[in-house]
């Protein structure tokens, strides 16, 4: 279409009031469809909130606009930043954009927020913050092409069009930020210019100091995930069902909650493994790491991952991960054969689980390598990298590649096949 030709302004595209000096960036607005306390919140929400806390600690004024949910206040102060809530699953998007537009004339819930930069989190679809006329960074953890069919025929088609066609056109001049090399490649496949895609991998919190030492049970497995269809927890249940006769002590701890919970409980009943599976729901940080320390392997059969924060959290406790190569993001967070195992289908998934149950020494060796790798990640470093990206966006510059935490450190080059 002529309308979308490179270099030609779009009829709806506003002029950005760019900040000429990156040092002037003091006020940041973050947009996300959920916060981490939302019943369906997960790793991507935690990423944004940990970055928000670090930016606030660095002296920035930070506001997070997100959806409301039962029991959540419309306004909340947390870890030095402000949360503003409004709207639900679908209405969070137009209400956030409306609040930004109203703020330009001093009205609405964001009336006091005058951001130098907006970070627009695209969980399948963005907020179209670009239309509010401020420099915008689009944060994408992973593309949703493999997930849209689960959303239903109509919503799936609309979502696919927005993610694959409309958003790349609207944001064709904006800076993108993602969390892994594979997610960057997926964005390029959508038509995003690779020179405008930066990577800031997730960080880690410290493990609680009063935890018992890991006691990895060679027949205990673990899942740490939101319970939604694309996480494919059914594959972990199938692995337990197929291996239960060979390993009498096999058990699976499922940590996390989500709207797919009842379906998974039903599936466990159908497989006859209700006595082998414990659905813990949401747990405290202490209990999360305690349960990880009791497992020999983390099972992560997700269809799609941007990075896989659970992989690195399990690694902190010396637990390797088995997941799918096709999930894309796990090829960045799991070094197959070194810190875990990546496979191609359910049979291989079950086979890899069997291999590590048969060889606890190898599982411990993979876990030790995973723990060593996890030591390289921290939220302050992640936030420093994000700060470099938003500073560049505010001053009208683009930035690419894996971003180092500070200007003094050299940015990491992309693998040759990803350039």
BELKAHU-V607247 format. One record per residue. RES is the residue in one small letter. SS is DSSP state (alpha for helix, beta for strand, coil for the rest). Layout:
# BELKAHU-V607247
RES:SS / RES:SS
This chain:
# BELKAHU-V607247
x:coil / x:alpha / x:alpha / x:alpha / x:coil / x:coil / x:coil / x:coil / x:coil / x:coil / x:coil / x:coil / x:coil / x:coil / x:coil / x:coil / x:coil / x:coil / x:coil / x:coil / x:coil / x:alpha / x:alpha / x:alpha / x:coil / x:coil / x:beta / x:beta / x:beta / x:beta / x:beta / x:coil / x:coil / x:coil / x:coil / x:coil / x:coil / x:coil / x:coil / x:coil / x:coil / x:coil / x:alpha / x:alpha / x:alpha / x:alpha / x:alpha / x:alpha / x:alpha / x:alpha / x:alpha / x:alpha / x:alpha / x:alpha / x:alpha / x:alpha / x:alpha / x:coil / x:coil / x:coil / x:beta / x:beta / x:beta / x:beta / x:beta / x:beta / x:coil / x:coil / x:coil / x:coil / x:coil / x:coil / x:coil / x:coil / x:beta / x:beta / x:beta / x:beta / x:coil / x:coil / x:beta / x:beta / x:beta / x:beta / x:beta / x:coil / x:coil / x:coil / x:coil / x:coil / x:alpha / x:alpha / x:alpha / x:alpha / x:alpha / x:alpha / x:alpha / x:alpha / x:alpha / x:alpha / x:alpha / x:alpha / x:alpha / x:coil / x:coil / x:coil / x:coil / x:coil / x:coil / x:coil / x:coil / x:coil / x:coil / x:coil / x:coil / x:coil / x:beta / x:beta / x:beta / x:beta / x:beta / x:coil / x:coil / x:coil / x:coil / x:coil / x:coil / x:coil / x:alpha / x:alpha / x:alpha / x:alpha / x:coil / x:coil / x:coil / x:beta / x:beta / x:beta / x:beta / x:beta / x:coil / x:coil / x:coil / x:coil / x:coil / x:coil / x:coil / x:alpha / x:alpha / x:alpha / x:alpha / x:coil / x:alpha / x:alpha / x:alpha / x:alpha / x:alpha / x:alpha / x:alpha / x:alpha / x:alpha / x:alpha / x:alpha / x:alpha / x:alpha / x:alpha / x:alpha / x:alpha / x:alpha / x:alpha / x:coil / x:coil / x:coil / x:coil / x:beta / x:beta / x:beta / x:beta / x:coil / x:coil / x:alpha / x:alpha / x:alpha / x:alpha / x:alpha / x:alpha / x:alpha / x:alpha / x:alpha / x:coil / x:coil / x:coil / x:coil / x:alpha / x:alpha / x:alpha / x:beta / x:beta / x:beta / x:coil / x:coil / x:coil / x:coil / x:coil / x:coil / x:coil / x:coil / x:coil / x:coil / x:coil / x:coil / x:coil / x:coil / x:coil / x:coil / x:coil / x:coil / x:coil / x:coil / x:beta / x:beta / x:beta / x:beta / x:beta / x:coil / x:coil / x:coil / x:coil / x:alpha / x:alpha / x:alpha / x:coil / x:alpha / x:alpha / x:alpha / x:alpha / x:alpha / x:alpha / x:alpha / x:alpha / x:alpha / x:alpha / x:alpha / x:coil / x:coil / x:coil / x:coil / x:coil / x:coil / x:coil / x:beta / x:beta / x:beta / x:beta / x:beta / x:beta / x:coil / x:coil / x:coil / x:coil / x:alpha / x:alpha / x:alpha / x:alpha / x:alpha / x:alpha / x:alpha / x:alpha / x:alpha / x:alpha / x:alpha / x:coil / x:coil / x:coil / x:coil / x:coil / x:beta / x:beta / x:beta / x:beta / x:beta / x:coil / x:coil / x:coil / x:alpha / x:alpha / x:alpha / x:alpha / x:alpha / x:alpha / x:alpha / x:alpha / x:alpha / x:alpha / x:coil / x:coil / x:beta / x:beta / x:beta / x:beta / x:coil / x:coil / x:coil / x:coil / x:beta / x:coil / x:coil / x:coil / x:alpha / x:alpha / x:alpha / x:alpha / x:alpha / x:alpha / x:alpha / x:alpha / x:coil / x:coil / x:coil / x:beta / x:beta / x:beta / x:beta / x:beta / x:alpha / x:alpha / x:alpha / x:beta / x:coil / x:alpha / x:alpha / x:alpha / x:alpha / x:coil / x:coil / x:beta / x:coil / x:coil / x:coil / x:beta / x:beta / x:beta / x:beta / x:coil / x:coil / x:alpha / x:alpha / x:alpha / x:alpha / x:alpha / x:alpha / x:alpha / x:alpha / x:alpha / x:alpha / x:alpha / x:alpha / x:alpha / x:coil / x:alpha / x:alpha / x:alpha / x:alpha / x:alpha / x:alpha / x:alpha / x:alpha / x:alpha / x:alpha / x:alpha / x:alpha / x:alpha / x:alpha / x:alpha / x:coil / x:coil / x:coil / x:coil / x:alpha / x:alpha / x:alpha / x:alpha / x:alpha / x:alpha / x:alpha / x:alpha / x:alpha / x:alpha / x:alpha / x:alpha / x:alpha / x:alpha / x:alpha / x:alpha / x:coil / x:coil / x:coil / x:coil / x:coil / x:coil / x:beta / x:beta / x:coil / x:coil / x:coil / x:coil / x:coil / x:coil / x:coil / x:coil / x:coil / x:beta / x:coil / x:coil / x:coil / x:alpha / x:alpha / x:alpha / x:coil
